[in-house]
């Protein structure tokens, strides 16, 4: 299987086995990627019956298929397509959640070119139907994470499209969003921040 840039896909199986053999301490590392933190948190929430939230699969474009047997088809070449919506969705306390996860090494701002129009459109549509939509930002160098509502992001995006701004300042994210606790189990407790956002109606 290949990525759109032609790079051959390599299975994560061996890496996953290696990571799991190191035990739970692996989750406490600051070098952990945001996606891994969220996936670990989602599993933690699920095991405690707090929420059902999953990462959406990336669409695949099949290019070539072999049929070694009549009853069996083997995909020999395929490409990962650009995702058409957001990273995660699920149910929490009767609310539909839909959100994008974004990470940056910058300390004082998040560049808006890392967000795409189709993500804005999808979250806007979901929010218009009562869903709670947001971006979960991780400022890696600061070890800080924030739940940032679509209502605030829409204002930023409008200014970005008009060429008025190129990034969201951290101070605005801190003002309009809710900081998520960074700990051990879960590594990133973003649902506590969602609770606060719901209570303050910042998601509307």
Steps between C-alpha positions, in 0.01 A plus 500: 500500500627848417438854621407775249869600478589150383662390826439136583281443803672311781299304754496630856465150645860459608518852639175447693633179654819676598309790656262275693790301644624813678185518708291790618798727558503558126195724532679742732762601245478857378615386157171319447304617196164669550318225310646237734398704804144533376473133406624402846256740664212366289581145608516616862159670465350193332621258767340720766177542301544878481482543123519323166739693277696361207750617242351504153676273249690665217334430161693266271505503120554148366721492189575134437340173612611140447269200514711197602176317571150555374374553852783728607622841383838643601569874479852539363513878463300780660536864603388691806265774386460837669248475782176684422384582854674509839714270715262386775132464584284332760242529777551655844221557754242504221699749293643429156867602491695565182850644511833545333835447674786740425853515636766770467857556614443876511460651846283807444269434203339240276534547121161488329637350180504170692119504504300434183174632360335157491564464874345838569198413284449163665521631857271791414239263358521273804472796739195627312334167576577515871840333506787620719793573271848621582870478430723338759827693485825372646786745547769236525786718624280639777339163580162675492177395331181696436147423384411781259134532391389526139327832577837664572673317217245632249592857594868420450432325170303795365793729579743248350307476172494881485881500541472691827678238711719195442488338843300478821693655791538276804349773716178483296491122525544532877224761515241334275588137565535276804830350609504119516677332789824322410573207728564128506165320473370626273798679350272777377162536674323702234147401606538696824566804281196412287289493818613853583436615145146357506428665836614839370317455166824582314422230246193686369 
